[in-house]
Amino acid sequence: MEPVFIRNTSDGRKVEVINGSVCVDGRPVADTLTEVKVHPNKEAILFALPNAAFMAGPVVLTAEEASVARGAMEAAKPSLSDRVTIEERFRKSWNKRAFECGIE
């Protein structure tokens, strides 16, 4: 899948969505977006950047940028009818459940 350009950072690095992850200069930094209003450090984020709406790891995104990123991340998700994908989802769910139960 082609990288989807989101924006350039203030120091010139590219923020893109590659294979379902938000990347800075080609290195993945997040695979999910977090709303600033539920972020634990929301006061500091909004003080520094009042138009911030979402966080992708350490990257702040406006609502428009997050919309583009969310669309690209959704398009990169594999088909749910693929057998390998289904088995991978079951494996991850099982491991997550075991971890939450304290089983290692």
NORMO-V639798 format. One record per residue. N is the residue number from 1. RES is the residue in three letters. SS is DSSP state (H for helix, E for strand, C for the rest). NEAR is the number of other C-alpha atoms within 10 Angstrom. Layout:
n: {N N}
res: {RES RES}
ss: {SS SS}
near: {NEAR NEAR}
//
This chain:
n: {1 2 3 4 5 6 7 8 9 10 11 12 13 14 15 16 17 18 19 20 21 22 23 24 25 26 27 28 29 30 31 32 33 34 35 36 37 38 39 40 41 42 43 44 45 46 47 48 49 50 51 52 53 54 55 56 57 58 59 60 61 62 63 64 65 66 67 68 69 70 71 72 73 74 75 76 77 78 79 80 81 82 83 84 85 86 87 88 89 90 91 92 93 94 95 96 97 98 99 100 101 102 103 104}
res: {MET GLU PRO VAL PHE ILE ARG ASN THR SER ASP GLY ARG LYS VAL GLU VAL ILE ASN GLY SER VAL CYS VAL ASP GLY ARG PRO VAL ALA ASP THR LEU THR GLU VAL LYS VAL HIS PRO ASN LYS GLU ALA ILE LEU PHE ALA LEU PRO ASN ALA ALA PHE MET ALA GLY PRO VAL VAL LEU THR ALA GLU GLU ALA SER VAL ALA ARG GLY ALA MET GLU ALA ALA LYS PRO SER LEU SER ASP ARG VAL THR ILE GLU GLU ARG PHE ARG LYS SER TRP ASN LYS ARG ALA PHE GLU CYS GLY ILE GLU}
ss: {C C C E E E E E C C C C C E E E E E C C E E E E C C E E E E C C C E E H H H C C C H H H H H H H C C C C C E E E C C E E E C H H H H H H H H H H H H H H C C C C C C H H H H H H H H H H H H H H H H H H C C C C}
near: {10 10 17 19 17 20 14 13 13 7 6 9 13 16 24 25 28 22 20 24 23 29 25 20 14 15 12 17 17 18 16 15 20 16 16 20 14 9 12 9 10 16 13 10 19 14 10 10 13 11 13 21 21 24 20 20 15 9 16 21 24 15 14 12 17 21 14 16 26 19 14 24 20 12 13 17 11 13 11 10 8 9 10 12 14 13 11 11 13 12 12 11 12 12 14 13 12 12 11 10 9 8 9 7}
//
